Amino acid sequence: MKHMKLPDFDTVPAAFDWVVRQYGHRTAVLDDATAWTYEQLDALSDSLAAMLPEESCIGVILDHGLVMIAAILAVLKAGKAYVPLEPDFPPERIRQILTEAGVHTVITQPDHVSVVPEGTVALCPSLPLEPVAFEPPAISGEDPAYILYTSGSTGRPKGVCVRQRNLMHYVRAFHREFHNGPDDVMLQGSVCTFDIFVEEVFTTLLAGATLAIPATGDFHERMQYCQDHQVTLVSGFPWLAAQMNRERILPESLRLLICGGDTLHQDQIDWIREQIPVYNTYGPSETTVCASYYSTWKQKPLGDGTYPIGHPVAGAALEILDEQGNVVAPGQTGEICVYGNGVSAGYIGDHEAENRMFDHDMYHTGDLGYQLPDGNYVFAGRLDHQVMIYGKRVEPEEVERVMERCPGVREAVVTTWMDDAGSSHLHGWIQPEPDAEPQLRETLSAFMERYLTGYMIPETVTVVSSFPRTANGKVDSRALKAGGRDA
């Protein structure tokens, strides 16, 4: 494959305009039924951009496909930030996010208008749209590109504001490491509310490659889709690699598998990494998708069977700091701090305490780690109680605060446990009010579904008469035994 060089743009619209001029007749987006060229995608996104009101943020609630991609490009072309939400998000969570982000207009479709809160405009474009000569506004690299919501320890989700230049930094870093270009086909398999989606979409469309969007989430059908459409790049959670590895399924066209969002274990990729390069990646949303890469190709895992998180991506740096903010020696454990062009603008709204984790171009991740003698970095857990559930960050404190707002619940605690495969699970504990109804467990379940996405809801809940306490009066979580069983 001939290695191309991407121009050094600071904004997505400028970079996309360059790609359209270079590769206009090539396929940009492919689904089960339709193939759209870059010129067609450009025209559709222009028509959509011309429909947008004068607002700083626009919500996106759409099924995955061509219209979603065009809508996101339209929002960026119009100099606005897109706020992605999945149609199956709980209604109260959608309302909460749109309110905090100041979203008054949502691009959606008739099937999902019902989830758009009252008072918010639901914009439902229908294809085909008449071509419109759209005159884009002046956009700078400091302008917000998207706001991605993550779990928050304050009891409500927090929105990470990623700027145009942050996003373009990551596009360049990805291209430098993986040399993607017009001959590549990237599978679009992630939900739009996770970093992997950003990686799939923008590194592809800003390199002249093809974004392939299957209609199904079934594993075997997706693998057949990759085979049929000559997919060359797949980015996903380690569980995807583990299933490919376990079933010995590898599309012939695939040249690279990227794993992120959770710890990567040797037994998840021991066969597949002998066939193609498999990368372990690391990085919180606050530092724009990934902050480091590690190629497992012909490398031995660590003593616990996991892999390092590798070296910083181009334009970024990692350091391990102690509690006083001093750099520790290689081999010593401390907090992983990320520096460089990927560090976002921080959290929007009233999150003053959490915004202290940002210090100009440095972000305190809250992750523990250390540096190996060869210079690679290792992830070693969390400073707090945050866990990864299905590759998504969950703050148990947010779940607890929601549970405690349920009528009849006096106090709630969420603990975690890990199964034999290394996956984390949530277990809820509640102390009822004296006059709580007998069906409190069912009431609580329905209440949580209004505020929390499915992966954040504890799989099981135990009712206790009181909580064990430490000497200073705090709940003694260690005395609670979570094993996925009701009392």
C-alpha positions in Angstrom: 0.0 0.0 0.0 1.4 3.4 -1.0 1.8 5.6 2.1 0.0 8.9 1.7 0.6 12.1 3.7 -2.2 14.0 5.3 -2.1 17.8 5.2 -1.8 19.5 8.6 -5.3 20.8 9.1 -6.7 22.1 12.4 -10.4 21.5 11.6 -12.5 18.6 10.3 -14.3 20.6 7.6 -11.0 21.8 6.0 -9.6 18.3 6.1 -12.8 16.8 4.6 -12.9 19.4 1.8 -9.3 18.4 0.9 -10.3 14.7 0.8 -13.3 15.4 -1.4 -11.1 17.2 -3.9 -8.6 14.3 -3.9 -10.9 11.3 -3.8 -14.4 12.6 -4.7 -15.3 9.6 -6.9 -14.2 7.0 -4.4 -16.6 5.3 -2.0 -16.8 7.1 1.4 -19.6 5.2 3.1 -20.9 1.7 2.5 -23.8 -0.1 4.1 -25.7 -3.2 3.2 -27.5 -1.6 0.3 -25.9 1.7 -0.7 -22.4 3.0 -1.6 -21.9 6.8 -1.4 -19.0 8.6 -2.9 -17.2 11.4 -1.2 -18.8 13.9 -3.5 -22.3 12.6 -2.7 -21.5 12.6 1.1 -20.2 16.1 0.8 -23.4 17.3 -1.0 -25.7 15.6 1.5 -23.9 17.0 4.5 -24.0 20.5 2.9 -27.8 20.2 2.4 -28.2 19.1 6.1 -25.8 21.9 7.3 -28.0 24.5 5.6 -31.0 23.3 7.6 -29.4 23.8 11.0 -30.4 26.7 13.3 -28.0 29.2 14.8 -27.2 27.1 17.9 -23.8 26.1 19.3 -24.6 22.4 19.9 -26.9 20.0 18.0 -28.0 16.6 19.3 -27.8 13.5 17.1 -30.2 10.6 17.7 -30.1 8.4 14.7 -29.8 4.8 13.6 -26.3 4.0 12.4 -25.9 4.6 8.7 -25.3 7.1 6.0 -27.6 9.8 7.4 -25.9 9.7 10.8 -22.5 10.2 9.2 -23.8 13.0 7.0 -25.6 14.6 9.9 -22.4 14.7 12.0 -20.4 16.1 9.2 -23.1 18.7 8.7 -22.9 19.8 12.3 -19.2 20.2 12.1 -19.3 22.0 8.8 -21.7 24.5 10.3 -19.2 25.2 13.1 -21.2 23.5 15.8 -20.5 20.7 18.2 -22.5 17.5 17.9 -23.9 15.7 21.0 -24.4 12.0 20.2 -27.1 9.9 22.0 -28.3 6.4 21.3 -32.1 6.0 20.7 -32.3 3.4 23.5 -30.8 5.8 26.1 -33.1 6.2 29.2 -35.4 9.2 28.6 -34.3 11.1 31.8 -30.7 10.6 30.8 -31.4 12.1 27.3 -33.2 15.0 28.9 -30.4 15.6 31.4 -27.7 15.6 28.7 -29.5 17.8 26.3 -30.3 20.3 29.0 -26.8 20.6 30.3 -25.3 20.8 26.8 -27.8 23.5 25.9 -29.2 21.5 23.0 -32.4 22.9 21.5 -32.4 21.0 18.2 -31.9 17.3 17.6 -31.4 15.6 14.2 -33.4 12.4 14.4 -35.8 10.3 12.4 -39.5 9.6 12.8 -38.9 6.3 14.7 -37.1 8.2 17.4 -39.0 11.4 17.8 -40.7 10.0 20.9 -37.4 10.0 22.8 -36.8 13.7 22.1 -37.8 15.7 25.2 -40.7 18.1 25.0 -39.6 21.6 24.1 -36.7 20.3 21.9 -37.0 20.6 18.1 -36.8 17.3 16.3 -35.3 17.8 12.9 -36.1 14.8 10.7 -34.5 15.1 7.2 -35.7 12.7 4.6 -33.8 11.6 1.5 -33.3 12.7 -1.1 -32.5 16.3 -0.2 -32.3 19.1 -2.8 -28.7 20.1 -3.3 -27.9 23.4 -1.5 -25.0 25.7 -2.0 -23.8 25.9 1.6 -21.4 28.6 2.6 -19.5 27.4 5.7 -18.6 29.8 8.5 -15.1 30.5 9.6 -14.0 27.7 12.0 -10.9 27.5 14.2 -9.2 24.6 15.8 -10.3 25.9 19.2 -14.0 25.5 18.3 -15.8 22.5 20.0 -16.2 19.4 17.7 -18.3 17.1 19.9 -19.4 16.6 23.5 -19.2 13.0 24.7 -20.9 12.1 27.9 -19.3 9.7 30.4 -20.3 8.5 33.9 -19.8 11.0 36.6 -18.9 10.5 40.3 -21.2 13.5 41.2 -24.2 11.3 40.5 -24.8 12.7 37.0 -23.1 12.2 33.6 -20.4 14.7 32.6 -19.8 16.0 29.1 -16.2 16.0 27.7 -15.8 18.9 25.2 -13.4 17.9 22.4 -12.1 20.6 20.2 -11.6 20.5 16.4 -7.8 20.6 16.9 -8.0 17.8 19.4 -9.8 15.6 16.9 -7.4 16.4 14.1 -4.5 15.6 16.4 -5.9 12.1 16.8 -6.5 11.7 13.1 -2.9 12.5 12.4 -1.6 10.2 15.2 -3.7 7.3 14.0 -2.5 7.8 10.4 1.2 8.0 11.5 0.9 4.7 13.3 -1.3 2.7 11.0 -0.7 4.2 7.6 -4.3 4.0 6.6 -5.4 5.4 3.2 -7.7 5.2 0.2 -7.2 1.4 -0.1 -8.5 0.7 3.4 -12.0 -0.2 4.5 -12.9 0.4 8.2 -15.7 -1.4 9.9 -18.1 0.9 11.7 -19.3 -1.2 14.6 -19.2 1.0 17.7 -22.1 3.0 19.1 -21.8 6.7 18.5 -21.4 7.5 22.2 -18.1 5.8 22.6 -14.6 6.9 21.5 -14.2 3.9 19.2 -16.9 5.5 16.9 -14.8 8.7 16.7 -11.8 6.6 15.7 -13.7 4.6 13.1 -15.4 7.5 11.4 -12.9 10.4 11.4 -9.6 8.5 10.8 -11.4 6.9 7.8 -13.2 9.8 6.2 -10.2 12.1 6.6 -7.9 9.7 4.9 -9.9 8.9 1.8 -10.8 5.4 3.0 -14.2 3.7 3.1 -16.4 3.4 6.1 -18.4 0.2 6.1 -21.6 0.1 8.2 -23.3 -3.3 8.6 -27.0 -3.4 9.5 -26.6 -6.1 12.1 -24.8 -6.5 15.4 -24.6 -10.3 15.2 -21.0 -11.4 15.4 -21.0 -14.0 12.7 -23.0 -11.8 10.3 -20.5 -9.0 10.9 -17.6 -11.2 10.2 -19.2 -12.3 7.0 -19.9 -8.6 6.2 -16.1 -7.9 6.7 -15.3 -10.8 4.3 -17.8 -9.7 1.7 -16.8 -6.1 1.7 -13.0 -6.5 2.0 -12.7 -4.8 5.4 -9.1 -4.2 6.2 -9.3 -2.4 9.7 -11.4 -3.3 12.7 -11.3 -1.4 16.0 -13.3 -2.8 19.0 -13.3 -4.0 22.6 -11.2 -7.0 23.6 -14.3 -9.2 23.8 -14.6 -8.9 20.0 -11.0 -10.0 19.6 -11.6 -12.8 22.1 -14.5 -14.2 20.1 -12.6 -14.0 16.8 -9.7 -15.7 18.5 -11.9 -18.4 20.2 -13.7 -19.3 17.0 -10.7 -18.9 14.7 -12.5 -16.4 12.5 -10.4 -14.0 10.5 -11.7 -12.2 7.4 -9.1 -12.7 4.7 -8.9 -8.9 3.9 -8.2 -7.9 7.5 -4.7 -6.4 8.0 -5.1 -4.9 11.5 -7.1 -5.4 14.7 -7.2 -2.6 17.2 -8.4 -3.3 20.8 -9.3 -0.6 23.3 -11.6 0.3 26.2 -10.6 -2.5 28.5 -7.6 -4.6 29.6 -6.3 -6.9 26.9 -5.4 -10.5 27.9 -3.0 -12.9 26.2 -5.6 -15.7 26.0 -8.0 -13.3 24.1 -5.6 -13.0 21.1 -3.1 -15.8 21.3 -4.1 -17.2 17.9 -5.1 -14.1 16.1 -2.0 -12.1 16.9 0.1 -14.7 15.0 -2.0 -14.0 11.9 -2.1 -10.2 11.8 -0.9 -7.3 14.0 -3.1 -6.7 17.1 -2.8 -3.4 19.0 -3.7 -2.7 22.6 -4.7 1.0 23.0 -5.3 3.2 26.0 -6.8 6.6 26.6 -9.7 8.3 28.3 -12.3 10.4 26.4 -10.7 13.5 28.0 -7.6 13.0 25.9 -9.4 12.3 22.6 -9.8 8.6 21.9 -6.3 7.1 22.5 -3.2 8.4 24.2 -1.0 5.3 23.7 -0.5 2.3 21.4 1.1 -1.1 21.9 1.7 -3.7 19.2 1.5 -7.2 20.5 3.1 -8.5 17.3 5.8 -11.1 18.4 5.7 -9.6 22.0 5.3 -11.5 25.2 2.6 -10.5 27.7 3.3 -9.3 31.2 3.5 -11.8 34.1 -0.2 -11.5 34.7 -1.1 -12.4 31.1 -2.0 -8.8 30.1 -0.3 -6.4 27.7 1.2 -3.0 28.3 -0.5 0.1 27.0 2.6 1.0 25.0 4.1 4.3 23.9 2.4 7.7 23.6 0.7 8.5 20.3 2.3 11.2 18.1 1.7 14.6 19.6 1.2 13.3 23.1 3.3 12.3 26.2 2.7 10.2 29.3 4.2 10.6 32.7 3.8 8.8 36.0 3.4 11.2 38.9 3.2 10.7 42.6 0.7 12.4 45.0 2.9 15.5 45.1 3.0 15.8 41.3 6.6 14.6 41.0 7.7 12.2 38.2 8.5 8.8 39.7 11.3 6.5 38.6 10.6 3.8 36.0 9.1 0.7 37.6 7.4 2.8 40.4 3.6 3.0 40.4 1.9 6.4 40.3 -0.9 8.2 38.4 -0.9 8.2 34.6 -0.9 11.8 33.3 -1.4 12.6 29.7 0.1 15.7 28.0 -0.2 17.1 24.5 -2.5 18.0 21.7 -5.2 15.5 22.6 -6.1 17.0 26.0 -9.6 18.3 25.6 -11.2 21.5 26.8 -12.6 19.8 29.9 -16.2 19.2 31.1 -19.0 21.5 30.3 -21.5 22.6 32.9 -21.1 22.7 36.6 -18.3 20.2 37.2 -15.7 22.5 38.9 -14.3 19.8 41.1 -13.8 17.3 38.3 -12.3 20.0 36.0 -9.4 20.3 38.4 -8.1 17.1 36.7 -7.2 19.3 33.8 -4.1 21.5 33.9 -3.7 23.3 30.6 -2.3 20.6 28.2 -2.2 17.9 30.9 -4.9 15.6 32.2 -4.8 13.6 35.5 -6.4 10.3 34.4 -7.0 8.8 37.8 -5.4 5.6 36.4 -2.5 3.9 38.1 0.5 2.8 36.0 4.2 2.4 35.7 6.9 2.5 33.0 8.8 -0.6 31.9 12.6 -0.5 31.3 12.0 -0.6 27.6 9.9 2.7 27.8 6.5 1.2 27.4 3.8 2.0 30.0 1.5 -0.4 31.9 -2.0 0.2 33.3 -2.3 -0.9 36.9 -5.8 -0.1 38.0 -7.7 3.0 39.3 -7.1 5.5 42.1 -10.9 5.6 42.6 -13.7 3.0 42.3 -14.3 3.5 38.6 -14.7 0.3 36.6 -15.1 -0.7 32.9 -18.3 -2.5 32.0 -18.5 -3.7 28.4 -15.7 -1.3 27.6 -17.5 1.7 29.1 -16.5 3.7 32.1 -18.9 3.5 35.1 -18.6 5.5 38.3 -20.4 3.4 41.0 -21.1 6.7 42.8 -23.3 7.8 39.9 -25.3 4.6 40.1 -25.6 5.0 43.9 -26.9 8.5 43.7 -29.6 7.4 41.2 -30.6 4.5 43.4 -30.9 6.8 46.4 -33.3 9.1 44.6 -35.7 6.3 44.2 -38.6 6.6 46.6 -38.3 4.1 49.4 -34.5 3.8 49.3 -32.7 5.3 52.3 -29.1 4.4 51.3 -27.5 2.6 48.4 -24.1 1.1 47.7 -22.7 -0.4 44.5 -19.9 -2.9 44.7 -18.1 -4.7 41.9 -17.0 -8.2 41.2 -15.0 -9.9 38.5 -15.8 -13.2 36.7 -13.4 -15.8 35.6 -13.0 -14.2 32.2 -11.8 -10.9 33.8 -15.0 -8.9 33.1 -16.4 -6.6 35.8 -19.9 -6.6 37.1 -22.0 -4.4 39.3 -23.9 -5.5 42.4 -26.3 -3.1 44.2 -27.2 -3.0 47.9 -30.0 -1.0 49.3 -31.3 -0.1 52.8 -35.0 0.6 52.5 -36.9 3.3 54.4 -39.0 1.9 57.2 -42.3 2.4 55.3 -40.9 1.2 51.9 -43.3 -0.9 49.8 -42.7 -4.7 49.6 -42.1 -4.4 45.8 -39.3 -1.9 46.2 -36.9 -4.0 44.2 -39.2 -3.8 41.2 -39.8 -0.1 41.7 -36.1 0.5 41.9 -35.4 -1.4 38.7 -38.0 0.7 36.8 -36.6 3.9 38.3 -33.0 3.1 37.3 -34.1 2.4 33.7 -35.3 6.0 33.5 -31.9 7.4 34.3 -29.2 4.8 33.6 -28.1 3.0 30.4 -28.4 -0.8 30.6 -24.7 -1.5 31.3 -24.8 0.9 34.3 -27.7 -1.0 36.0 -26.5 -3.5 38.6 -27.3 -7.1 37.5 -28.5 -8.0 41.0 -29.6 -6.0 44.1 -29.5 -7.1 47.7 -31.8 -5.6 50.4 -30.1 -5.1 53.8 -31.5 -3.9 57.1 -28.4 -1.8 57.7 -24.9 -1.4 56.3 -21.7 -2.4 58.1 -19.6 0.7 59.0 -16.0 1.5 59.5 -14.7 3.3 62.6 -15.3 6.7 61.0 -18.9 5.8 60.1 -18.5 5.2 56.4 -20.0 2.1 54.7 -17.5 -0.7 54.9 -17.7 -1.9 51.3 -15.2 -4.7 52.0 -17.6 -6.3 54.4 -20.2 -6.5 51.6 -19.8 -9.6 49.6 -20.9 -9.2 46.0 -21.3 -12.4 44.0 -24.3 -11.7 41.9 -26.8 -13.3 44.4 -29.8 -11.9 46.1 -29.9 -12.2 49.9 
